[in-house]
Amino acid sequence: MSLTERLKHLRIIRSFIYALVGTLSYPGLVLFNRIKIEGGENIQHLPKQNVLFVSNHQTYFADVIAFLHIFCAVKWRRINRLGLPFYLLNPFTNVHFIAAEETMNGSFISRIFKLAGALTIKRTWRSEGKNIERERDESDTQKIDEALQQSWVITFPQGTTKPFAPGRKGTAHIIKNNQPLVIPVVINGFWRAFTKTGLSFKKTGTLLTVRFKEPMVIDYTQPVETILEQVVEAIEQSKTYMLKGKHHLMQMLDK
């Protein structure tokens, strides 16, 4: 196990990273922009393990950082609001997030953020900006399975920040194999407020929305294709939702 892997399993290290990243990112979520949280009650009493959050994706890092803020706030019994970030003094660290290895190794900042609980995987469809085809790395699957056995896991089924991109079967395989409690999350506004990395502003004064839905009812015996369709529908990235609202059309035009 690498030094990075050892460090990110130490709660004191992860708490420090949460406090550092949380302090730096809080103004962008609350002061320079506005964040609206809905459905916080749906995550208030979840079990401590085998919970999978599935969400649409708009930036590399701002989406995940917002989730971590919200989870910490809920731990401090702040439902659907952040308030002052005193929650960073004792953050909720029992959560991991799935991210592309290439993305997390892309900069010094991303390497630091990796210590917050990143589960890095090798993308099977894209590498270094080029489309590829390769088999799933079983070690990647194993680390996700192990993380679910003891914590919450965040994943973005589309594997890209492009809206309405098709979902990846890897998420459905995770669900079928582990039978977790699946919480769909729908976000918006991040693409407008932040650059693609989510580490700098594109526009201030933006309304950022994060909506946690009720746990999904899933028949785990169904094929992965059926499960994936259900997940994509739940995070409102299916054809049903394409161009359904003005904000979706504006987002696509902005790409």
N, C-alpha and C positions, 0 to 999 in steps of 0.2 A: 504494500500500500504506500502510495506517494505521501510526501510531507503534507501537501495540500489536502489530501483525503483525510489524513489523521487530524489536521487542524480543524477542518470543518465539522468534525464529530465532537469537538469540545464545545460545550455550551458557553463557556466564558469567552471563547473566540467568536462564536456566532453572535453572542449578545453584544460584543464590542462592535462587530461589523454592522449589526442592525442599528446600533446607536449612531455610528458614524454615517452610514448611508441614509438613515432616517432623518437625521438632523440636516444633512445637506439637501435632501429631496423635499422636505416638508414645505418650505416656502413655495416651491413650484406647484405643489398640489393645492395649497390652501390660500396663500397670500397673492401670488401672481396669477393664479387661476382659481376656479371654484370647483370643489368636488361634491358631488351628490351621490350618496350611498343608499341603496334600497335593498331590502331583503336580508338585512343583518341578522334578523331573528332566525333565519334559516341556517345560520352557522353557529348560533350561540350555544347549542347543546349537542354538538356533534361528538361522536366517539373520538378518542385520541389517535386512532390508527385506522388504516384502510379506508381513507376518504380521498377521493380524487376530484379535484376541481378542473373542469374543462371550460375553456374560454376562447372567444375570438381574440385576435392578436393585432395590435396596432403599432407598437414600438418594441424594440428589443428589450428594454429594461424598465421603462416607466410603468408599464402594466403590472409587472411582477412587484415592483417596489410599492405601488399603490395597494396591492393585495396584502403585502406584509404589514403596511401601516394599519390597514383595516383589521387584520387578525390580531394585532397587538392591542388595538383600541377595544375590540370585543372582549379580550382577556380582562381588560380593565372595566368591563361592563358599560362601554360606550357603544350603543347600538345605533347604526346609521349616522354616525358623526365621528370626527376625529378629535376636535377640541385641541387644547394645548398638548404637545407631544410628551407628556409625563410618562406615557406608556412605554417609552423607549428606555426608561430606567429599569424595567423588568419586562422585556419583550417576549412575545410568543415565538419560540424558535423551533417548535415541533412541526416543521413544514419544510418540504423540499420542492424544487421546481425543475422541470425538465428543460434543458437548453442545448442547443447545438454546440458541440465541442469547439468548432471553428469560431463561433461567436464569442464564447467565454474566454478564448485564448487570444482574442483580437487586440486587446489593449491592456495596459497596466490596471486601469479602473475595473475592467471586466474580470480580470484575474483576482482582484481583491473581492469583488462582489461574488465570485464563485464560492468564497468561504461562507457565504450566507446560506448555503445549502443547495448548490446547483448539482443536478444529476446530468452530467454532460454525456451526450450521445453523438454517434457519428450518423449524420443524415444519409439515408440510402438513396436520395434522389437528387442531391445537389452538393457540390463541394467547390470552394474557391470561385464562386460565381458561375459555375458551369453545371449543366444538367448531367447527371451520371446515373448509373444503375449498379447497385451492389446489394449483397445480402445483408440482412440485419445482423448486427453483432450480438451474439447471445449474452455476452457479458453486460451489454447495455440493458438488455431485458432483465437480467438477474438483479442489477443494482436498483432498478425501478421496483421490482417485486419486493426486494428486501426493505426498501424505503417505505412502501405501503404497509408492510407488516408492523411498522412501529411509528408511523407518522402520517401526516397529510402530504399530498403531492399535487402540484399545480402543473397542468399541461395545456398546450395550445394545439388542438388536433389538426389544424391546417398547416402548421409548421412554417408559416410565412405571415408577414404583415399585410399581404395583399388581400383585400376584402373579397369574400365569396369564392376564395380558392377552394378546391376540393379537399376534403379531409383525408388524413393519412391513416391507413389501416392499423398502424402501430398502436394508436390509442384504443381502437376496438379490441385488439389482442390483449392489451393490458386489462381492459374491463372484463373480457371474457375469462381470462386466466385467474384474475384475483377477486372478481365479484365484489368490487368496492362499492361504497355509497358514493354515487356520482352527483356532484353539485354543478349545474350549468351556471356560467357567469356571462353576462353580456356587458361589454364596455363600449364607450364611445367618447369622442372628444380628444383622446390622446393623440390621434393622428394629426389633429389640427394644432394642438398646443405645443407638441414636441417634434423634434426631428426624428428621423427613422430610428436612430439609436435610443432616443428617449433621454439623452443626457444633456441636451441643450434646448432652448426655447425656439419655437418657430412663430408662435403668437401667444400673447398673454391675454388675460381676461376671458379665457375659454371655460365653458362648463364641461367638466369631466364627469362622466356618469359610470357607476359600477353597480350592476344589479345582480344580486344573488337569487337564483330561483330555487324552488323547492327541490329536494332530491328526486332524481329520475326514477321511474319505475321501469326496470329493464329485465327482459327475459334473457338470462345469460346463456340459454341453450340455443339462441338464435345465431345464425351465421355472422361473422364479423362485419360483412357488408351491411347487414340489416342494423346491427348495433351502431355502426358508424353513421348511417343515415339518420338514426334517431338522435345521435349526439350533435351532428351538424344542424339539424332542425332545432334542437334545444338551445344552441348558442346563436341562433338566428342568422346562420350563414348559408342556408339552403336557397334553392331557387325560389321558394315561396316568399322569401324576404328580399330577394334581389330587386333593387329599384322600388321597393315598397314605400320608402320614405325619402324625403328630400335630402336628409342628412346622408343617406347611403349613396345617393346619386352624386352629391358634392364630394364625398370621400373618394369615389371612383374617378371623378374628373381631376381630382387633385393629385392622383398618383402619376 
